[in-house]
Structure formats: structure tokens, C-alpha cells
Amino acid sequence: MSSSTQSLESRNAMFMWFQLFIEVLLRMHHTSNAPQELIDICKKNYRENSLELSIINEFESTYKSENAIWWYTRECCFYRILNKALRIQDFDMLFLLRFFITDLSKQLNNEYDRCLREMPTRDIIRVYRGQAIHVKELKLIKSSIGEYISMNSFLSTSLCRSTALSFLKMIELHEEIDRVLFEIDINPRDKTKAFSNIDRLSYFKCEDEVLIMLGALFRIESVNRDNEKQLWTVHVTLVNEDNYHLKETFAHMKEKIGDETNLHSMGKILTEMGEYEQARKCYKRMICEAQIDESIGYSGLGWADHWLNEYDEALNNTQRALSLIDELLPDICSEKGRLYSALGLIYWRKKQYDQALKNLKKALYIQEKILPSDHPDLLATYNRLAITYSAVNEVQMAFEYYNKCLNIRLATLPHDHPDIATSYNNLGWLHNERTGDHAKALDYFQRSLVICRKILPPTHRDIVRTEQNILKAIEKMKQKSKTTT
């Protein structure tokens, strides 16, 4: 179980985006040779370690999806690599591990269903986990009683308290590390993430081990110090996603993923997370593997290039995507509308406003003919028209499109959706830079920041941009105050 030194709010936002990434992984189709890339990398990394190499060779020749838990509980490189990749959110390695994560999740879900069917009573189960925790992380937990803590890994626990305590005794104390015994209550009547006693599937038998699914959510009930044993006891309860304060937005965005996913789905999620370099890798891989329509790969690559401020590359890749479908699809189709809109944004970035408006008007003509009025692609085009009209000082046209976009988003999206934050931020910018109403600008920026901090990873560029805009608005208000006194 992990916690960061960041605020609980930003950590929960990170949890949501990471869970969306995992959802994409779990819904991907995996080919029979999916393990080979991971095996090849492991062989390279452990070429000097004969013991690990023999285990890797065994994995290569014997691994089956129904043995995933057995391999996860075996003390070897696969267990360590997976846990480290989940802990530090190593997207490259997690992609290579996708088959293993999927197999583990499926097997644990099957065990969970079997466990519930065979359980004689539905009494609350208490399990234990001993863990070393950084003092700053523990401080955050202590200050968050009644709040929720998430975990981005499979969680190994024991039905036996003494087993967890034995593990804690092996942890050396120093000024930055504390020993923590987690007491976890599980109510089988609640629909939570899967959990199960895995003794019959584990590499190690008879350890009373209960494995809890990746992405579980816990409520912090109490934190107490045991001076005699020199440890902290943190009592938590496993809860379901209905307790999650971002559940509406999480459900909305999870629904957008679709039942089956691919590299395009992954690229989109990574882009929304602000992981633009990772998204670019994803789309390059997609083009190389010719997994689906090549134009989608170039379109996604152009979008990632755009966010990395490489506008010439973005323009080239987006134009290439358009040329690939130009003669294959009719003039009025959603794909062309989306690409013209993307070109408009890129030209706006390059300050070629005539070209931006030309492409955005093409997009608008197509999208208003075939898309519903609340379609995200159409709203994105409204937004891009507004920023372009603002750039050429047509303020009324900019307000018209910004307000149209915001009103539809408020009516159709969860109240803490990041697109609403974008609309607030854009209206704030227009007031701050064009009308001179800095107080109104500040109000919009602050509304935007509240959502951004709640919903986006803490280092996301939208948070940074909005914080900078707030400082600019405050500075302009001060300057205006000086000139009027």
C-alpha cells in the first residue's frame, strides 16, 4: 500500500488516471507471442545471473495464463519487475507486462467469484500487512482519518497477524522509515475489488495469503502507535468505487474507453494524462505494427507532437493522416472533421491564423452536419475557433464560441470533468488579456484550478498553466489598482 507526500486530493487524481490506463491494458487483445518481448528483455538484464536465467527459461517454456498467481508469488524477477513498474508507473514496462497483469486479474477475479460462492458466512474478514513506510507518507495517512487511500498494485496480505508482525521485525528502523501494520477489514457483502485466499494457487502453500486486486480503494479508520512493539497500526476498510469522490468522472471516462482497446486507446489515455512522450512512443509502435488504420496512428502521433511543442512535426503527421483517408472516405465524415480541427489548432500554435480559421471552418461545416450538438469533437472545434478569434482580436466571436462550448459541457459532463476546467481557463484568459476584467478572469481561473487539482495528475501542464494565469491576473489587478490611485 502506498501513499505519496503530495496531497490526498492529487494522489486520488493520479489514482484515477492510472486506473484508466490499467483498464486499457486489461481490455487489450493479447497475442500468443506477447510474453516474448518481456522474456527477451529479462534475459538481457539478467544475463550475468544464472539462477534468474534458469527461472526465465522455465517461464518461457512453461508459462500458462492459469498459472499467473503461481508465478506472481514466486520469488523471482517477474514479481519484482511487476511491482516496481506499478509502483513507479513505468508505462513502457507495464505495456510489456500487459499479458501478465491481465492473466493475474482474470485468475484473481475467478477465485473471488469461487470464494464468494463457497463462503459459509459473509462475516467481515480481517487481514494484515506489514510494511515499511516513509515518515512523510505516514504523516499524510494520520492526517486523513475518514478519507480514502488507493493502491496501484496487487496487495499481498495475510489472515495471520503474527505473519505480518514477523515481516515487520525484519525491517530496520531509521529516522525516515516507520514500521506499519495495516489491519484491513473486508466485508464480503460489499461489491469491492476482487480478493481471495490464494493458498491453493500460490507458489508457497499454507501461508494464509489473501491477495487483493490491483486498484483497490480503502477508507482510513484509525492510526495508533504501539510503543512497545515500535510500530504504527493503521486500520483501514476495503470499499467500493461508490465511495470514490471522483466516481462520476471516473465512470464517464471509463465508459469512453470501450469494451476492446488497442494502442490508439492507450495513446489517447496517455495524452490526457499529460504523458505526451509515452503517447508518441505508443503511436509510433502502432504505425510500425500496422495494428489498425495507419491514418489513426499518424493522427495520434501528430497530436502527441503538438503537446510536445513540435508543431512542424505535428503538422506533417496530421496532414499525412488526412492524405491517407482523403480519397477513401467521403468529404463529410467525422474523421475528416476531426483532422481539419486538429490542423486548425496546429496552425493557431504556429500563429498562422488565416490557415487556422480556414481549417476550423471546414471542420465546423462537417461536424455540424453529422455530429450531435454535445459531441466532444464539435465542442473542441468551438473551443479552437474561440482561441483563434481571440488571437485576431475578434473578441465577441471568441466569447460566443467559448460560452457555447462551456454551456454544453456544463449540461452534459460530470461537474469535475477536465474539459470544463479548460473552458473556465479559456474564458479567464479572454477576460484577462482582452477585456481587462481581471477580477472576472481570476474567478474563472480559480474555478478551473479547483477542478484541475481534483482531477489531474499534480504535474499536469493544465495545473501549471492555470496557476500561472492566476498569478498574472493578480499582478494585473495590482497594476490596475496602482494606476487608479
Secondary structure by P-SEA (a helix, b strand, c coil): cccccccaaaaaaaaaaaaaaaaaaaacccccccaaaaaaaaaaaacccaaaaaaaaaaaccccccaaaaaaacccaaaaaaaaaaaacaaaaaaaaaaaaaaaaaaaaaaaaaaaaacccccbbbbbbbbbbcaaaaaaaaacccbbbbbccbbbbbccaaaaaaaaaaccccccbbbbbbbcccccccccccccccccccccccccbbbbccbbbbbbccccccccccbbbbbbbbbccccccaaaaaaaaaaaccccccaaaaaaaaaaacaaaaaaaaaaaaaaaccccaaaaaaaaaaaaaaacaaaaaaaaaaaaaaacccccccccaaaaaaaaaaaaaaaaacaaaaaaaaaaaaaaaaaaccccccaaaaaaaaaaaaaaaaacaaaaaaaaaaaaaaaaaaccccccaaaaaaaaaaaaaaaccccaaaaaaaaaaaaaaaaaaccccccaaaaaaaaaaaaaaaaaaaaaaaac
